Amino acid sequence: MRRRDLLRLAALFPAAAWLPRLGHAAEAGTTSALPRPGDDEAYWAEVRRQFLITDGIFMNTGTWGALPVPVLEALEAHMRAFETVFHQTPFDVHALRAQLAALVGAPPETLAFTRNTTEGMNVVARGLDLRPGDEILLTTQEHVGGRCCWELVAARHGLVLTQFPPPVPAPSEDALFEAWTSHVGPKTRVLSIQHVFFSTGAIQPVRRLSAWARERGIITVVDGAHPPGMLALDIQSLGCDFYASSPHKWLLAPKGSGFLYISPEWLDRLWPLIASGGWDDLALKGDRFDHVGTRNDSLLVGFQAAVGFHNAIGSDRVERRCRGLATRLDAGLRAQPGVRVVSPAAPELRSAMVSFEVDGRTGTEMQQRLWAMGPVRVRHVGEDNLDYTRLSTHIYNTPDEVDRVVGMVGEIARTG
Ligand SMILES: Cc1ncc(COP(=O)(O)O)c(C=O)c1O
């Protein structure tokens, strides 16, 4: 690693013990990978320079994010040092837990590290004591990562899985709320709710639903794959019982970074999915759920660097940028003849993912055409008989990219 790169890392993560020593300590902290936060295009252009994305327009953060270079370098530096065997520094997982807790609005002891949302959802589904006949309620637009865990426990323990179609495009928060509550029956024990739909990007009223469910003794499990790193988040104030996430998406952490929030009243009652030393030591709190054997600490180092990178910009600023670009995209797409946006029109329900259909074109065709024209990397949402094209806008995207993609979609819609 070059000295200049080391200085950049040291400036972002001054307390990181795993960084190779700097020869000239006085220089540490005098350079920064990012300029002072701002909101103008010059600032965002500098942010964009922190990424390796060069050959096209990347609009699929909803699947996974691109690592900022300082995050990649932190991960790589730790991995290299570790493999020298004699320069291994133990990673302070509790420091990361505290930093993540501050970022997502949860007490540190309520967090467990996982690989991703899929794992977190499985920890919950398989760790609850549900009985034959208990009903799990979810929509017909769940991601497999949040749905299959319920299918498994339903098949194994005789539970009932009820799926209902959500309103699309979601007209209002009330409509989303009522879609849930009108399907709850006497046997409903769990609501499994995506905070942000993977299919349309619609934001669900998790706080309201959690309060409603709590009054009726119903458990709320939130598939929160998308919000961290996209929306400013305060998990505990949502009032849900569990919240599983994938910071490898919008928080731009390494693939394999996940977390699970377990609300205080469940910390002693949920069964861990994987048992190792301390599995029954309740004093460990959330830590009890991530004693999973040897793991790759370099990924956690990268995760910590991603939290540092995000904080250097600021959650509110990130959210404004991501959603601001999505608003521009949404408006551009709605103005194209033959294009039907399936994401909500109401700004408060719209996240940083916009999905649409084009008359006479399949989603697969759209994906192929945009790849050929851009290349633009998009997500085809083909699950459950849907046929949407989904575009994600993150801090490395630009207004110009948004406009170019709108132009391409318009051209495909016009000419085929
Ligand atoms: C809503 C939702 N839930 C769960 C997942 C699964 O995420 P992971 O593969 O990180 O477990 C995704 C992935 O895109 C998703 O969009």
The ligand as a MOL file (V3000), in Angstrom:
LIG
                    3D

  0  0  0     0  0            999 V3000
M  V30 BEGIN CTAB
M  V30 COUNTS 16 16 0 0 0
M  V30 BEGIN ATOM
M  V30 1 C -36.0830 -7.0550 0.6490 0
M  V30 2 C -34.9410 -8.0200 0.5850 0
M  V30 3 N -34.8350 -8.9530 1.5340 0
M  V30 4 C -33.8340 -9.8380 1.5710 0
M  V30 5 C -32.8530 -9.7960 0.6130 0
M  V30 6 C -31.7380 -10.7910 0.6830 0
M  V30 7 O -30.5560 -10.1110 0.9580 0
M  V30 8 P -29.2240 -10.9340 1.2180 0
M  V30 9 O -28.9460 -11.7020 -0.0270 0
M  V30 10 O -28.2100 -9.8900 1.5000 0
M  V30 11 O -29.4930 -11.8340 2.3670 0
M  V30 12 C -32.9070 -8.8640 -0.4110 0
M  V30 13 C -31.8750 -8.8380 -1.4600 0
M  V30 14 O -31.9130 -8.1550 -2.4190 0
M  V30 15 C -33.9850 -7.9570 -0.4330 0
M  V30 16 O -34.1040 -7.0290 -1.3930 0
M  V30 END ATOM
M  V30 BEGIN BOND
M  V30 1 1 1 2
M  V30 2 1 2 3
M  V30 3 2 2 15
M  V30 4 2 3 4
M  V30 5 1 4 5
M  V30 6 1 5 6
M  V30 7 2 5 12
M  V30 8 1 6 7
M  V30 9 1 7 8
M  V30 10 2 8 9
M  V30 11 1 8 10
M  V30 12 1 8 11
M  V30 13 1 12 13
M  V30 14 1 12 15
M  V30 15 2 13 14
M  V30 16 1 15 16
M  V30 END BOND
M  V30 END CTAB
M  END
